[in-house]
Structure formats: C-alpha cells, structure tokens
C-alpha cells in the first residue's frame, strides 16, 4: 500500500510522530557519551577484531546491548533499555 506520492505507508512521515531535536537533544548527548564509555570498556577488555567489531552494540528486544564480556573469572554485559 502506498500514499499519493507512491511512498510505502510504513515510510510515510505521517506514520511516525514528530520528534523535534530540541526535545531530545540533551538525552541524545548523554546517551552518546554513555555508549562511548561502554565502547572504551569493551575495547580494553576484549580481543581486537576486524573493523572494531569487538566493540559493537547489538539490537535487542529492550534496546541496545553488548555481547558477554569477560572480566577475570566473571562475565558481564551492558544493556541500554529504550
């Protein structure tokens, strides 16, 4: 199904609520900094992989997550919930 311009309805701007930058700019900056911190921790604790794949965040049902990271005899993972 498409709109009058031939754009699929799922991609139509009418399908998504407005999200003005002023509303979430501070949240975006904070989240970006926390993701950088988690990336640096993973960089220090995991073996280097091609194209820095060892520091990626993965999409989960709750938001973004890391794969398990070993720290001594223990494992941990970090989740950013939506």
N, C-alpha and C positions, 0 to 999 in steps of 0.2 A: 504494500500500500504506500502511495506517495502523496505529497502535498501538491499544490498548484504549480510549483517550480520543478517538480519531478524529484525532489529530495525525499529519501525514505523518511517516514514519520519518526522513526527512532532517532534520526539525526536532526530533526527539525528543532529549532530554538524554542518552539512552543512546548516541547516535551520536557524541558528542563527548567527549573526555577531560576530566577535571576540570582546571581551571586556577585554583587559588586565588590571590587577589590578592597575598598575602604572597610568593608565589613570584616574580612578575614585576613587582612594584611599582617597584623601582629601575630595571629595564630600561625600563619604560613611561615613567618620568620622564625618563630620559636620551634616549630616542628622541623624545619630545615636544620637548625642548629643541633637539635637532639639526634637527628638522623646522621649528621656528620660525626657526632661523638660516638655513636654506635658503630659507624663505619671505621673509625680510627681504632676502636677496641678490637673489632674483628680483624683489622689489618695487622695489629700487633699479635693476636693470638692464633691466627690460622695460617697455614702454609700458603704461599703465593700461588695463584692460579692464573692461567691465560686471561688477559684483559681485565684483571682485578675481579674476577668472578667470585673470589673468596669473600668479598665484602658486600655483595648484593643483598638487597632486601627482597623478600618474596611476597606475593599477594596471597593473603589467607582469607578465610571467611569473616574474620574480625577486623582486618585491615592489612598492615604490613608486618612481616616477621622475619627473623633470621633463621637459618638452619641451626641445629645444636652446635654450640661452641665449647670445646673442652678447655677447662681451666684447672690444671693439676688433675686430681682424680675425679673431678666433678664436671658435669655438663650444664650449660645454661643456654637459654635463648631469650631474645628480646622481642616483644610484640608492641606495635603501635596500633591501638584499637581506634576504630572510627568513632 
